[in-house]
């Protein structure tokens, strides 16, 4: 019988799918939540999978209390929790990601947990200027890059801190680097990238900026975390986890084609780059995305495919099923 796996950020989009898949495969799961009432919400969302193999630990990335108890007796830790978006205080966002990661790793190593898999992001491996080759796991984002958003900076600093801390430790670390994560939702909170689809279904933004998304399906990502946890070859490695790249306009077109009348509000007009740059002056979200305007970059997933059998599903399927699940939940 598989042992207990600690999953941090239990009510998050990626974590909820990962927990469900771990339970389906016979593992016991201990999920961290910041509020006790969140445990009931998650258990209800996972009622078909949970049974008596789902338990909870109430703790927070920004406090020391609770982490020793959370990791006790676990065979692995999947550290998925991380702050999202643009905080009013950039330093607090970065501290939550970096210091929170170190708290989890410290507790895991002190408890002798054999394996930790951490969710990072391609935001941590994307150089400032497009490369002539595909980006791979040897590449890193420069945290001092001018104009780098607080979120992207938090991801690279957290991952770098993780590798530095784990050097020479008996506990082995693996990091997974997804792109924009979409797919069906289990909970209506902490949606992350899915909020992009939610806004499109409401007709926002009214015109589509020239931005591209490297799509990661949440179900593929959950599976990859578990494969990385179970694979001896994954220890000490980074893995890029992406499917196809789609422009904002492509995403909108898929929603309109697959959802029909339910996607009537999805915009069709293109946003000129000049307008997008002007909008960045008043919109923190657009300001964070401005360095990516009009930019595409290839990423290599060969390592994940070769070592872990990663086989991402079609991006159109991911986007359509994301939109369908959001509509069903309203």
Phi, psi and omega in degrees: 000126178302153182274194183272135178243129174273129176241121181273151180069047192306327183271003180287164183302306181290317183298319183296321177290322180293319178299314180301319182288322175299315179297319180299328182270006173099000178284154163270144184233135169247117183255137176272140175225151180276335181234136181303324182294338179293334179298319180294322179297314181292318179298320178295319180294334183249026189300329181284338182257333198294300185059219181258013182260008178246123177230175188224151172231126180266114180200179187218142180300336186265006177229153180280328186299137171099341186285326178298317178292326183297320184271351185302127175077010183271144176275340181199158174236128171254104184269097185253334183297137174193145176294151182242160166078203186248107178281151176297327178252103182303321183298324181291324178295315181293319179296320180298320180288310185289306184291325177297318177300316181294326176298314180297314182294322179297314180297319182294316181290322179294330179274355180074027177295129185292322188227139171232129172245127185244135174277114173256224182191153171296348171299342180265000183225024185247105178299161185298317181257143178303142180265154177286343178246172176289138174295138176229188187290350177279349183271149178225145170287141175279113182294344179262012179299128179301136178081001180294130182293158179299322180297311181296321179295320180297323182291317182289321180292323179293317181290319177300317179297322180297312181295322179295315181295322187276355180301124177081000181278152177290325174294132183257137184254142169229141174241143179245131186242091177275171174260229176280120189265121179231175178137180181299146181259145174257327180232151183266015178242157177052058187279340179061230182299334182300335178301335176297315179292318179302317179291320178300320179294338176267001180089022182238137354289163183292340175225155191260115179291160182276071180239142179248146178242130169271110193277134170236125177281132184299328180289321175295322181292319177300315179299319182293323175302317182289320176300318179295322179296323187269343186269121176299327182290343182278344183299132178078017186236155169259148178222123173280133184233094182222155168252231182279160172260134179230139172285160177309316180297325177295317180299315179298318181295322178296316180298316181294320183288322186270333185256350176060228185299333180293342180253025185299332182275350182298126185293157179241337185285146176272143177267120176301148180302323180299321178292318179299320179293323177293321179296330180297338180290338183238351182243113178301325180296314180291324178301319180294329183270349187304320178298343181262000183299125178072007187258135168235150180210131178281143175239147177264125174252015183302322182294314179296321179294317185287314187275322188245001180070027181296129180219084185296143179281165182301137183298325180299322177296316180300311183294313182298316182288333172296310179298318180299319182291324177294319179294321180293334183272354181273000000 
